[in-house]
Amino acid sequence: MVFIMIELKNISFAYDKGAPVLSNVSLKVRHGEFVGILGPNGSGKTTLLKIIAGALRPAAGDVLIEGRGIGSLRHRERARRIAIVAQENPIPFSFTALEVVLMGRAPYLPLFGFESGQDILTAKNAMEATDVLRLADRSVQELSGGEKQRVIVARALTQQAKLLLLDEPTTFLDIRHQVELYRLIKKKNMEEGLTVITVVHDINFASAFCNRIVLLKKGSVVADGTPHDVVTYAKIRKVFETEVYVGINDLTGAPYYVPFA
């Protein structure tokens, strides 16, 4: 039996009565899928992720999480199901890195309750996995962009939600930490059944780590399938309107692209 984690039914959205950002988008994501959302700038990727998270309400259509309307879930219920790493994650106060990561346990704590030893262990394990445990006592205001981003990812993992939403999570990371982050998320996906939806600009990263890719253009889905189905010369050229070479990686068997100079 196939369990549907997220279902979008005919979603449309526009900001301040402007031009539509999303038009009639329908999508089903099964439990345990690793889905990459790709498309040109302004194609609606981040908006779609915010609608899935419940941060934006669509102008038309329905969002269901495990068969329930997302609007019917209380904040704590939603937070136990969905964790998100946004493009921008402002932290206005001088919390330590550990304190920020422990915020991921908030949906499980009683009102005015404190973290247990197990909560702290969960947070430290996530920090070790994202290579920020050594920064536990440092103020997040003192961290580099890349370090802060890995702290935010650790917070999301500490939340132990069923669905992880990532909006270009590697923007501030060097190559080593980009690869390590996606390897970690893939491991969680494969070993723990974590459902992942990631907005990503790097087609090669999406092809290497995602088992499904959705291509957006001008607010509509134009391709949806495996990397081999989607990362083709015709589809990439159509969506991104540029000449590319598409080949097969001899080491992984995944398709990859190279833009023409």
Accessible surface in RSA format (square Angstrom, percent):
REM  Atomic radii and reference values for relative SASA: ProtOr
REM  Chains: A
REM  Algorithm: Lee & Richards
REM  Probe-radius: 1.40
REM  Slices: 20
REM RES _ NUM      All-atoms   Total-Side   Main-Chain    Non-polar    All polar
REM                ABS   REL    ABS   REL    ABS   REL    ABS   REL    ABS   REL
RES MET A   1   205.08 106.2 125.63  83.1  79.44 189.2 110.69  94.1  94.39 125.1
RES VAL A   2    96.89  63.8  75.29  68.2  21.61  52.1  78.95  68.6  17.94  48.7
RES PHE A   3   121.16  60.6 115.12  71.3   6.04  15.7 117.43  71.2   3.73  10.7
RES ILE A   4    53.95  30.7  44.12  32.9   9.83  23.7  44.12  31.8   9.83  26.7
RES MET A   5     0.79   0.4   0.74   0.5   0.05   0.1   0.74   0.6   0.05   0.1
RES ILE A   6     0.13   0.1   0.00   0.0   0.13   0.3   0.13   0.1   0.00   0.0
RES GLU A   7    32.02  18.4  31.79  24.1   0.23   0.5   1.49   2.9  30.52  24.9
RES LEU A   8     1.97   1.1   0.00   0.0   1.97   5.0   0.00   0.0   1.97   5.3
RES LYS A   9    86.12  42.0  84.36  51.8   1.76   4.2  37.60  33.8  48.53  51.7
RES ASN A  10    84.50  58.3  81.89  79.1   2.61   6.3  16.41  39.5  68.09  65.8
RES ILE A  11     0.00   0.0   0.00   0.0   0.00   0.0   0.00   0.0   0.00   0.0
RES SER A  12    31.60  26.7  31.60  42.2   0.00   0.0  17.60  37.5  14.00  19.6
RES PHE A  13    20.15  10.1  17.89  11.1   2.26   5.9  19.14  11.6   1.02   2.9
RES ALA A  14    31.85  29.3  17.34  26.8  14.51  33.0  17.34  24.4  14.51  38.4
RES TYR A  15    98.45  46.0  90.83  51.7   7.62  19.8  84.63  63.6  13.82  17.0
RES ASP A  16   146.77 102.8 109.62 109.1  37.15  87.9  41.03  96.6 105.74 105.5
RES LYS A  17   208.69 101.8 169.09 103.8  39.59  94.3 121.18 109.1  87.51  93.2
RES GLY A  18    41.90  51.7   0.00   N/A  41.90  51.7  31.38  86.1  10.53  23.6
RES ALA A  19    83.58  76.8  61.50  94.9  22.07  50.2  67.78  95.5  15.80  41.8
RES PRO A  20    93.04  67.8  73.80  67.3  19.23  69.9  73.80  60.9  19.23 119.5
RES VAL A  21    34.01  22.4  27.88  25.2   6.13  14.8  32.73  28.4   1.28   3.5
RES LEU A  22     0.00   0.0   0.00   0.0   0.00   0.0   0.00   0.0   0.00   0.0
RES SER A  23    44.13  37.3  39.21  52.3   4.92  11.3  27.43  58.4  16.70  23.4
RES ASN A  24   102.03  70.4  87.20  84.3  14.83  35.7  25.36  61.0  76.66  74.1
RES VAL A  25     2.15   1.4   0.00   0.0   2.15   5.2   2.15   1.9   0.00   0.0
RES SER A  26    60.27  50.9  41.74  55.7  18.53  42.7  36.00  76.7  24.27  34.0
RES LEU A  27     8.40   4.7   1.59   1.1   6.81  17.1   6.71   4.7   1.68   4.5
RES LYS A  28   111.28  54.3 105.84  64.9   5.44  13.0  49.76  44.8  61.52  65.5
RES VAL A  29     0.00   0.0   0.00   0.0   0.00   0.0   0.00   0.0   0.00   0.0
RES ARG A  30   106.05  44.5 106.05  54.1   0.00   0.0  14.15  19.3  91.90  55.7
RES HIS A  31    72.45  39.6  52.74  36.7  19.71  50.4  32.43  33.4  40.02  46.6
RES GLY A  32    26.57  32.8   0.00   N/A  26.57  32.8  13.62  37.4  12.95  29.0
RES GLU A  33    14.23   8.2  13.74  10.4   0.49   1.2  10.30  19.9   3.93   3.2
RES PHE A  34     0.00   0.0   0.00   0.0   0.00   0.0   0.00   0.0   0.00   0.0
RES VAL A  35     0.06   0.0   0.06   0.1   0.00   0.0   0.06   0.0   0.00   0.0
RES GLY A  36     0.00   0.0   0.00   N/A   0.00   0.0   0.00   0.0   0.00   0.0
RES ILE A  37     0.54   0.3   0.54   0.4   0.00   0.0   0.54   0.4   0.00   0.0
RES LEU A  38     1.15   0.6   1.15   0.8   0.00   0.0   1.15   0.8   0.00   0.0
RES GLY A  39     1.41   1.7   0.00   N/A   1.41   1.7   0.00   0.0   1.41   3.1
RES PRO A  40    37.44  27.3  32.80  29.9   4.64  16.9  37.44  30.9   0.00   0.0
RES ASN A  41   126.80  87.4 101.28  97.9  25.52  61.4  33.22  79.9  93.59  90.5
RES GLY A  42    74.45  91.8   0.00   N/A  74.45  91.8  40.81 112.0  33.64  75.3
RES SER A  43     2.01   1.7   0.85   1.1   1.15   2.7   1.91   4.1   0.09   0.1
RES GLY A  44     6.39   7.9   0.00   N/A   6.39   7.9   3.92  10.7   2.47   5.5
RES LYS A  45    12.43   6.1  10.05   6.2   2.38   5.7   2.90   2.6   9.53  10.2
RES THR A  46    37.50  26.7  34.97  35.5   2.53   6.0  30.13  40.5   7.38  11.2
RES THR A  47     9.20   6.5   8.62   8.7   0.58   1.4   0.00   0.0   9.20  13.9
RES LEU A  48     0.97   0.5   0.97   0.7   0.00   0.0   0.97   0.7   0.00   0.0
RES LEU A  49     2.13   1.2   2.06   1.5   0.07   0.2   2.06   1.4   0.07   0.2
RES LYS A  50    82.81  40.4  82.81  50.8   0.00   0.0  33.29  30.0  49.52  52.7
RES ILE A  51     0.60   0.3   0.00   0.0   0.60   1.5   0.00   0.0   0.60   1.6
RES ILE A  52     0.00   0.0   0.00   0.0   0.00   0.0   0.00   0.0   0.00   0.0
RES ALA A  53    13.98  12.9   6.87  10.6   7.12  16.2   6.87   9.7   7.12  18.8
RES GLY A  54    22.37  27.6   0.00   N/A  22.37  27.6   3.43   9.4  18.95  42.4
RES ALA A  55    74.38  68.4  36.69  56.6  37.69  85.7  48.29  68.0  26.10  69.1
RES LEU A  56    44.52  24.8  38.23  27.3   6.29  15.8  41.61  29.2   2.90   7.8
RES ARG A  57   210.80  88.5 192.67  98.2  18.13  43.2  71.81  98.1 138.98  84.2
RES PRO A  58    26.62  19.4  14.63  13.3  11.99  43.6  14.63  12.1  11.99  74.5
RES ALA A  59    84.63  77.8  41.42  63.9  43.21  98.3  53.08  74.8  31.55  83.6
RES ALA A  60    51.25  47.1  43.02  66.4   8.22  18.7  51.25  72.2   0.00   0.0
RES GLY A  61    33.26  41.0   0.00   N/A  33.26  41.0   8.60  23.6  24.66  55.2
RES ASP A  62    81.52  57.1  78.28  77.9   3.25   7.7  11.55  27.2  69.97  69.8
RES VAL A  63     8.57   5.6   1.65   1.5   6.92  16.7   1.65   1.4   6.92  18.8
RES LEU A  64    35.26  19.6  34.84  24.9   0.42   1.1  34.84  24.5   0.42   1.1
RES ILE A  65     0.18   0.1   0.00   0.0   0.18   0.4   0.00   0.0   0.18   0.5
RES GLU A  66    52.23  30.0  28.07  21.2  24.15  57.5  22.52  43.6  29.71  24.3
RES GLY A  67    61.25  75.5   0.00   N/A  61.25  75.5  30.84  84.6  30.41  68.1
RES ARG A  68    97.52  40.9  93.45  47.6   4.08   9.7  49.54  67.7  47.98  29.1
RES GLY A  69    29.63  36.5   0.00   N/A  29.63  36.5  20.86  57.2   8.77  19.6
RES ILE A  70    18.70  10.6  18.06  13.5   0.64   1.5  18.06  13.0   0.64   1.7
RES GLY A  71    68.91  85.0   0.00   N/A  68.91  85.0  36.90 101.3  32.00  71.7
RES SER A  72    71.51  60.4  40.78  54.4  30.73  70.8  50.06 106.6  21.45  30.1
RES LEU A  73     6.21   3.5   0.13   0.1   6.08  15.3   0.68   0.5   5.53  14.9
RES ARG A  74   192.27  80.7 185.01  94.3   7.26  17.3  62.25  85.1 130.02  78.8
RES HIS A  75   144.44  78.9 135.26  94.0   9.18  23.5  97.00 100.0  47.44  55.2
RES ARG A  76   105.20  44.2 104.06  53.0   1.14   2.7  60.20  82.3  45.00  27.3
RES GLU A  77    57.24  32.9  56.17  42.5   1.07   2.5  28.84  55.8  28.40  23.2
RES ARG A  78    55.89  23.5  55.89  28.5   0.00   0.0  11.26  15.4  44.63  27.0
RES ALA A  79    16.46  15.1  12.08  18.6   4.39  10.0  16.20  22.8   0.26   0.7
RES ARG A  80   102.82  43.2  97.10  49.5   5.72  13.6  24.69  33.7  78.13  47.4
RES ARG A  81    47.82  20.1  47.82  24.4   0.00   0.0   3.80   5.2  44.02  26.7
RES ILE A  82    10.77   6.1   4.03   3.0   6.74  16.3   4.03   2.9   6.74  18.3
RES ALA A  83     2.06   1.9   1.40   2.2   0.66   1.5   2.06   2.9   0.00   0.0
RES ILE A  84    63.50  36.1  52.64  39.2  10.86  26.2  52.64  37.9  10.86  29.5
RES VAL A  85     0.00   0.0   0.00   0.0   0.00   0.0   0.00   0.0   0.00   0.0
RES ALA A  86    31.40  28.9  30.90  47.7   0.51   1.2  31.20  43.9   0.20   0.5
RES GLN A  87    75.51  42.2  65.63  48.0   9.89  23.5  18.33  39.0  57.18  43.4
RES GLU A  88   144.89  83.2 128.99  97.6  15.90  37.9  46.85  90.6  98.04  80.0
RES ASN A  89    27.52  19.0  11.26  10.9  16.26  39.2   9.21  22.2  18.31  17.7
RES PRO A  90   118.68  86.5  89.66  81.7  29.02 105.5 101.36  83.7  17.32 107.7
RES ILE A  91    18.03  10.3   7.38   5.5  10.64  25.7   8.35   6.0   9.68  26.3
RES PRO A  92   108.27  78.9  69.94  63.8  38.33 139.3  82.27  67.9  26.00 161.6
RES PHE A  93   133.23  66.7 129.88  80.4   3.34   8.7 133.23  80.8   0.00   0.0
RES SER A  94    82.75  69.9  57.12  76.2  25.63  59.0  29.98  63.9  52.77  73.9
RES PHE A  95    67.79  33.9  66.35  41.1   1.44   3.8  67.64  41.0   0.15   0.4
RES THR A  96    37.44  26.6  37.44  38.0   0.00   0.0  34.05  45.7   3.39   5.1
RES ALA A  97     0.00   0.0   0.00   0.0   0.00   0.0   0.00   0.0   0.00   0.0
RES LEU A  98    31.22  17.4  31.22  22.3   0.00   0.0  31.22  21.9   0.00   0.0
RES GLU A  99    83.42  47.9  78.46  59.4   4.96  11.8  29.03  56.2  54.39  44.4
RES VAL A 100     0.04   0.0   0.04   0.0   0.00   0.0   0.04   0.0   0.00   0.0
RES VAL A 101     0.00   0.0   0.00   0.0   0.00   0.0   0.00   0.0   0.00   0.0
RES LEU A 102    17.81   9.9  16.88  12.1   0.93   2.3  16.88  11.9   0.93   2.5
RES MET A 103    73.86  38.2  59.73  39.5  14.13  33.6  49.07  41.7  24.79  32.8
RES GLY A 104     2.62   3.2   0.00   N/A   2.62   3.2   2.62   7.2   0.00   0.0
RES ARG A 105    23.35   9.8  23.35  11.9   0.00   0.0   0.00   0.0  23.35  14.2
RES ALA A 106    53.72  49.4  48.59  75.0   5.13  11.7  49.84  70.2   3.87  10.3
RES PRO A 107    11.07   8.1   8.48   7.7   2.60   9.4  10.97   9.1   0.10   0.6
RES TYR A 108    70.96  33.1  48.63  27.7  22.33  58.1  44.87  33.7  26.09  32.2
RES LEU A 109    25.20  14.0  24.25  17.3   0.95   2.4  24.32  17.1   0.89   2.4
RES PRO A 110    93.13  67.9  79.43  72.4  13.70  49.8  88.99  73.5   4.14  25.7
RES LEU A 111   151.55  84.4 124.86  89.3  26.69  67.1 128.82  90.5  22.74  61.2
RES PHE A 112   179.33  89.7 147.60  91.4  31.73  82.6 159.95  97.0  19.38  55.5
RES GLY A 113    26.74  33.0   0.00   N/A  26.74  33.0  10.77  29.6  15.97  35.8
RES PHE A 114   178.39  89.3 158.94  98.4  19.45  50.6 159.59  96.8  18.80  53.8
RES GLU A 115    66.36  38.1  47.54  36.0  18.82  44.8   1.18   2.3  65.18  53.2
RES SER A 116    57.19  48.3  46.93  62.6  10.26  23.6  50.72 108.0   6.48   9.1
RES GLY A 117    57.46  70.9   0.00   N/A  57.46  70.9  37.73 103.5  19.73  44.2
RES GLN A 118   116.45  65.1 108.67  79.4   7.78  18.5  56.16 119.5  60.29  45.7
RES ASP A 119    12.54   8.8  12.41  12.4   0.13   0.3   0.13   0.3  12.41  12.4
RES ILE A 120    62.09  35.3  62.09  46.3   0.00   0.0  62.09  44.7   0.00   0.0
RES LEU A 121    92.21  51.4  90.32  64.6   1.89   4.8  92.04  64.6   0.17   0.5
RES THR A 122    18.69  13.3  14.89  15.1   3.80   9.1  10.60  14.2   8.10  12.2
RES ALA A 123     0.00   0.0   0.00   0.0   0.00   0.0   0.00   0.0   0.00   0.0
RES LYS A 124    83.85  40.9  83.16  51.0   0.69   1.6  29.17  26.3  54.68  58.2
RES ASN A 125    80.30  55.4  74.09  71.6   6.20  14.9  24.81  59.7  55.49  53.6
RES ALA A 126     9.99   9.2   4.16   6.4   5.84  13.3   9.41  13.2   0.59   1.6
RES MET A 127     0.00   0.0   0.00   0.0   0.00   0.0   0.00   0.0   0.00   0.0
RES GLU A 128   115.54  66.3 101.42  76.7  14.11  33.6  29.78  57.6  85.76  70.0
RES ALA A 129    51.59  47.4  17.99  27.8  33.60  76.4  29.94  42.2  21.65  57.4
RES THR A 130     8.43   6.0   0.95   1.0   7.48  17.8   8.20  11.0   0.23   0.3
RES ASP A 131    40.89  28.6  37.24  37.1   3.66   8.6  13.33  31.4  27.57  27.5
RES VAL A 132     0.00   0.0   0.00   0.0   0.00   0.0   0.00   0.0   0.00   0.0
RES LEU A 133    64.99  36.2  58.46  41.8   6.53  16.4  58.46  41.1   6.53  17.6
RES ARG A 134   153.46  64.4 112.46  57.3  41.00  97.6  77.38 105.8  76.08  46.1
RES LEU A 135     5.02   2.8   5.02   3.6   0.00   0.0   5.02   3.5   0.00   0.0
RES ALA A 136    12.87  11.8  12.38  19.1   0.49   1.1  12.38  17.4   0.49   1.3
RES ASP A 137   127.38  89.2 106.07 105.6  21.31  50.4  35.92  84.5  91.46  91.2
RES ARG A 138    95.54  40.1  92.63  47.2   2.91   6.9  42.38  57.9  53.16  32.2
RES SER A 139    20.83  17.6  16.77  22.4   4.07   9.4  15.93  33.9   4.90   6.9
RES VAL A 140     0.00   0.0   0.00   0.0   0.00   0.0   0.00   0.0   0.00   0.0
RES GLN A 141    84.82  47.4  56.49  41.3  28.33  67.5  29.70  63.2  55.12  41.8
RES GLU A 142   112.69  64.7  84.78  64.1  27.90  66.4  39.72  76.8  72.97  59.6
RES LEU A 143    14.65   8.2   0.00   0.0  14.65  36.8   0.30   0.2  14.35  38.6
RES SER A 144    61.93  52.3  48.01  64.1  13.92  32.1  51.89 110.5  10.04  14.1
RES GLY A 145    38.30  47.2   0.00   N/A  38.30  47.2  23.21  63.7  15.09  33.8
RES GLY A 146    12.31  15.2   0.00   N/A  12.31  15.2   8.27  22.7   4.04   9.1
RES GLU A 147    34.01  19.5  33.85  25.6   0.15   0.4   3.75   7.3  30.25  24.7
RES LYS A 148    57.73  28.2  57.73  35.4   0.00   0.0  20.51  18.5  37.22  39.6
RES GLN A 149     7.44   4.2   6.14   4.5   1.30   3.1   1.23   2.6   6.20   4.7
RES ARG A 150    16.14   6.8  16.14   8.2   0.00   0.0   5.06   6.9  11.08   6.7
RES VAL A 151     0.00   0.0   0.00   0.0   0.00   0.0   0.00   0.0   0.00   0.0
RES ILE A 152     1.34   0.8   1.13   0.8   0.21   0.5   1.13   0.8   0.21   0.6
RES VAL A 153     0.22   0.1   0.22   0.2   0.00   0.0   0.22   0.2   0.00   0.0
RES ALA A 154     0.00   0.0   0.00   0.0   0.00   0.0   0.00   0.0   0.00   0.0
RES ARG A 155    57.66  24.2  57.66  29.4   0.00   0.0   7.47  10.2  50.19  30.4
RES ALA A 156     5.42   5.0   1.48   2.3   3.94   9.0   3.31   4.7   2.11   5.6
RES LEU A 157    19.49  10.9   7.48   5.4  12.01  30.2  10.46   7.3   9.03  24.3
RES THR A 158     0.20   0.1   0.00   0.0   0.20   0.5   0.20   0.3   0.00   0.0
RES GLN A 159    25.62  14.3  25.62  18.7   0.00   0.0   1.42   3.0  24.19  18.3
RES GLN A 160   108.82  60.9  82.65  60.4  26.17  62.3  31.15  66.3  77.67  58.9
RES ALA A 161    12.17  11.2   0.96   1.5  11.22  25.5   1.21   1.7  10.96  29.0
RES LYS A 162   101.03  49.3  93.53  57.4   7.49  17.8  67.01  60.3  34.02  36.2
RES LEU A 163     0.05   0.0   0.00   0.0   0.05   0.1   0.01   0.0   0.04   0.1
RES LEU A 164     3.45   1.9   3.44   2.5   0.01   0.0   3.45   2.4   0.00   0.0
RES LEU A 165     0.00   0.0   0.00   0.0   0.00   0.0   0.00   0.0   0.00   0.0
RES LEU A 166     0.22   0.1   0.22   0.2   0.00   0.0   0.22   0.2   0.00   0.0
RES ASP A 167     4.47   3.1   4.47   4.4   0.00   0.0   0.90   2.1   3.57   3.6
RES GLU A 168    31.63  18.2  28.43  21.5   3.20   7.6   6.74  13.0  24.90  20.3
RES PRO A 169     0.51   0.4   0.51   0.5   0.00   0.0   0.51   0.4   0.00   0.0
RES THR A 170    21.74  15.5  20.47  20.8   1.26   3.0   0.03   0.0  21.71  32.8
RES THR A 171    85.74  61.0  51.27  52.0  34.47  82.1  55.95  75.2  29.79  45.0
RES PHE A 172   117.46  58.8  93.40  57.9  24.06  62.6 100.59  61.0  16.88  48.3
RES LEU A 173    11.91   6.6   1.04   0.7  10.87  27.3   3.23   2.3   8.69  23.4
RES ASP A 174    84.35  59.1  69.10  68.8  15.26  36.1  48.01 113.0  36.34  36.2
RES ILE A 175   135.26  77.0 133.00  99.1   2.26   5.4 133.00  95.8   2.26   6.1
RES ARG A 176   137.06  57.5 126.10  64.3  10.96  26.1  64.47  88.1  72.59  44.0
RES HIS A 177    15.85   8.7  15.58  10.8   0.26   0.7  13.28  13.7   2.56   3.0
RES GLN A 178    38.49  21.5  38.49  28.1   0.00   0.0   0.09   0.2  38.40  29.1
RES VAL A 179    39.52  26.0  39.52  35.8   0.00   0.0  39.52  34.3   0.00   0.0
RES GLU A 180    71.28  40.9  65.42  49.5   5.86  14.0  32.42  62.7  38.86  31.7
RES LEU A 181     8.57   4.8   3.63   2.6   4.93  12.4   7.97   5.6   0.60   1.6
RES TYR A 182     3.43   1.6   3.43   2.0   0.00   0.0   3.35   2.5   0.08   0.1
RES ARG A 183   154.57  64.9 148.00  75.4   6.56  15.6  44.22  60.4 110.34  66.9
RES LEU A 184    24.11  13.4  19.45  13.9   4.66  11.7  23.68  16.6   0.43   1.2
RES ILE A 185     0.11   0.1   0.11   0.1   0.00   0.0   0.11   0.1   0.00   0.0
RES LYS A 186    45.33  22.1  45.33  27.8   0.00   0.0  32.93  29.6  12.40  13.2
RES LYS A 187   118.32  57.7 112.28  68.9   6.04  14.4  60.53  54.5  57.79  61.6
RES LYS A 188    55.92  27.3  55.23  33.9   0.69   1.6  13.68  12.3  42.24  45.0
RES ASN A 189     8.40   5.8   3.94   3.8   4.47  10.8   0.00   0.0   8.40   8.1
RES MET A 190   140.19  72.6 104.46  69.1  35.72  85.1  93.37  79.4  46.82  62.0
RES GLU A 191   123.25  70.8  85.16  64.4  38.10  90.7  38.92  75.3  84.34  68.9
RES GLU A 192   118.69  68.1  81.67  61.8  37.02  88.1  40.24  77.8  78.45  64.1
RES GLY A 193    40.73  50.2   0.00   N/A  40.73  50.2  25.87  71.0  14.86  33.3
RES LEU A 194    21.60  12.0  16.99  12.2   4.62  11.6  21.60  15.2   0.00   0.0
RES THR A 195     0.30   0.2   0.30   0.3   0.00   0.0   0.00   0.0   0.30   0.4
RES VAL A 196     0.00   0.0   0.00   0.0   0.00   0.0   0.00   0.0   0.00   0.0
RES ILE A 197     0.06   0.0   0.06   0.0   0.00   0.0   0.06   0.0   0.00   0.0
RES THR A 198     0.16   0.1   0.16   0.2   0.00   0.0   0.16   0.2   0.00   0.0
RES VAL A 199     0.02   0.0   0.02   0.0   0.00   0.0   0.02   0.0   0.00   0.0
RES VAL A 200     6.65   4.4   6.09   5.5   0.56   1.3   6.33   5.5   0.33   0.9
RES HIS A 201    89.99  49.2  72.73  50.6  17.26  44.1  51.68  53.3  38.31  44.6
RES ASP A 202    60.53  42.4  52.47  52.2   8.06  19.1  25.28  59.5  35.25  35.2
RES ILE A 203     5.71   3.2   5.71   4.3   0.00   0.0   5.71   4.1   0.00   0.0
RES ASN A 204    55.09  38.0  50.30  48.6   4.79  11.5  20.67  49.7  34.42  33.3
RES PHE A 205    32.53  16.3  30.03  18.6   2.50   6.5  32.17  19.5   0.35   1.0
RES ALA A 206     1.55   1.4   0.00   0.0   1.55   3.5   1.54   2.2   0.01   0.0
RES SER A 207     5.40   4.6   0.50   0.7   4.90  11.3   0.50   1.1   4.90   6.9
RES ALA A 208    58.94  54.2  29.07  44.9  29.87  67.9  30.00  42.3  28.94  76.7
RES PHE A 209    29.76  14.9  28.94  17.9   0.82   2.1  29.76  18.0   0.00   0.0
RES CYS A 210     6.89   5.2   0.62   0.7   6.27  14.7   0.03   0.1   6.87   7.4
RES ASN A 211    67.10  46.3  53.62  51.8  13.48  32.5  36.13  86.9  30.98  29.9
RES ARG A 212    28.44  11.9  28.44  14.5   0.00   0.0  13.43  18.4  15.01   9.1
RES ILE A 213     0.32   0.2   0.32   0.2   0.00   0.0   0.32   0.2   0.00   0.0
RES VAL A 214     0.04   0.0   0.04   0.0   0.00   0.0   0.04   0.0   0.00   0.0
RES LEU A 215     0.30   0.2   0.30   0.2   0.00   0.0   0.30   0.2   0.00   0.0
RES LEU A 216     0.00   0.0   0.00   0.0   0.00   0.0   0.00   0.0   0.00   0.0
RES LYS A 217    39.75  19.4  36.33  22.3   3.42   8.1  18.87  17.0  20.89  22.2
RES LYS A 218   166.71  81.3 143.58  88.1  23.14  55.1  98.53  88.7  68.18  72.6
RES GLY A 219     0.37   0.5   0.00   N/A   0.37   0.5   0.18   0.5   0.19   0.4
RES SER A 220    41.82  35.3  41.56  55.5   0.26   0.6  25.07  53.4  16.75  23.5
RES VAL A 221    50.99  33.6  23.82  21.6  27.17  65.5  23.82  20.7  27.17  73.7
RES VAL A 222    57.42  37.8  23.53  21.3  33.90  81.7  31.14  27.1  26.29  71.3
RES ALA A 223    10.63   9.8   1.25   1.9   9.38  21.3  10.55  14.9   0.07   0.2
RES ASP A 224    66.97  46.9  32.70  32.5  34.27  81.0  16.17  38.1  50.80  50.7
RES GLY A 225    15.04  18.5   0.00   N/A  15.04  18.5  15.04  41.3   0.00   0.0
RES THR A 226    64.17  45.6  63.72  64.6   0.45   1.1  59.92  80.5   4.25   6.4
RES PRO A 227    13.70  10.0  13.70  12.5   0.00   0.0  13.70  11.3   0.00   0.0
RES HIS A 228   103.93  56.8  88.92  61.8  15.01  38.4  62.38  64.3  41.55  48.3
RES ASP A 229    75.22  52.7  67.86  67.5   7.36  17.4  18.97  44.6  56.25  56.1
RES VAL A 230     1.00   0.7   1.00   0.9   0.00   0.0   1.00   0.9   0.00   0.0
RES VAL A 231     3.66   2.4   0.60   0.5   3.05   7.4   0.60   0.5   3.05   8.3
RES THR A 232    43.39  30.9  41.14  41.7   2.25   5.4  41.71  56.0   1.68   2.5
RES TYR A 233   101.94  47.6  98.30  55.9   3.64   9.5  80.40  60.4  21.54  26.6
RES ALA A 234    68.90  63.4  58.78  90.7  10.12  23.0  62.87  88.5   6.03  16.0
RES LYS A 235    79.10  38.6  78.03  47.9   1.06   2.5  48.85  44.0  30.25  32.2
RES ILE A 236     1.59   0.9   1.59   1.2   0.00   0.0   1.59   1.1   0.00   0.0
RES ARG A 237   109.17  45.8 107.64  54.9   1.53   3.6  10.19  13.9  98.98  60.0
RES LYS A 238   127.84  62.4 117.81  72.3  10.03  23.9  77.15  69.4  50.69  54.0
RES VAL A 239     2.58   1.7   1.29   1.2   1.29   3.1   1.29   1.1   1.29   3.5
RES PHE A 240    54.04  27.0  34.80  21.6  19.24  50.1  36.44  22.1  17.60  50.4
RES GLU A 241   123.33  70.8  91.55  69.3  31.77  75.6  39.89  77.2  83.44  68.1
RES THR A 242    65.49  46.6  55.70  56.5   9.79  23.3  37.91  50.9  27.58  41.7
RES GLU A 243    67.19  38.6  63.37  47.9   3.82   9.1  43.42  84.0  23.77  19.4
RES VAL A 244     2.73   1.8   0.38   0.3   2.35   5.7   0.38   0.3   2.35   6.4
RES TYR A 245   113.17  52.8 111.01  63.2   2.16   5.6  76.63  57.6  36.54  45.0
RES VAL A 246    34.30  22.6  12.34  11.2  21.97  52.9  12.34  10.7  21.97  59.6
RES GLY A 247     9.12  11.2   0.00   N/A   9.12  11.2   9.12  25.0   0.00   0.0
RES ILE A 248    95.23  54.2  79.10  58.9  16.13  38.9  79.10  57.0  16.13  43.8
RES ASN A 249    53.19  36.7  49.45  47.8   3.74   9.0   5.87  14.1  47.31  45.7
RES ASP A 250   146.48 102.6 107.68 107.2  38.80  91.8  37.51  88.3 108.98 108.7
RES LEU A 251   170.53  95.0 135.17  96.7  35.36  88.9 137.43  96.5  33.10  89.1
RES THR A 252    94.51  67.2  56.11  56.9  38.40  91.5  63.60  85.4  30.91  46.7
RES GLY A 253    33.39  41.2   0.00   N/A  33.39  41.2  27.85  76.4   5.55  12.4
RES ALA A 254    17.61  16.2  14.59  22.5   3.01   6.9  17.42  24.5   0.19   0.5
RES PRO A 255     4.55   3.3   2.84   2.6   1.71   6.2   2.84   2.3   1.71  10.6
RES TYR A 256    68.93  32.2  68.93  39.2   0.00   0.0  36.78  27.6  32.14  39.6
RES TYR A 257    49.07  22.9  46.57  26.5   2.50   6.5  10.44   7.8  38.63  47.6
RES VAL A 258    70.93  46.7  70.68  64.0   0.25   0.6  70.93  61.6   0.00   0.0
RES PRO A 259    74.74  54.5  64.84  59.1   9.90  36.0  64.84  53.5   9.90  61.5
RES PHE A 260   121.64  60.9  97.96  60.7  23.68  61.6 100.83  61.1  20.81  59.6
RES ALA A 261   152.09 139.8  71.69 110.6  80.40 182.9 110.40 155.5  41.69 110.4
END  Absolute sums over single chains surface
CHAIN  1 A    13281.6      10535.3       2746.3       7544.9       5736.7
END  Absolute sums over all chains
TOTAL         13281.6      10535.3       2746.3       7544.9       5736.7
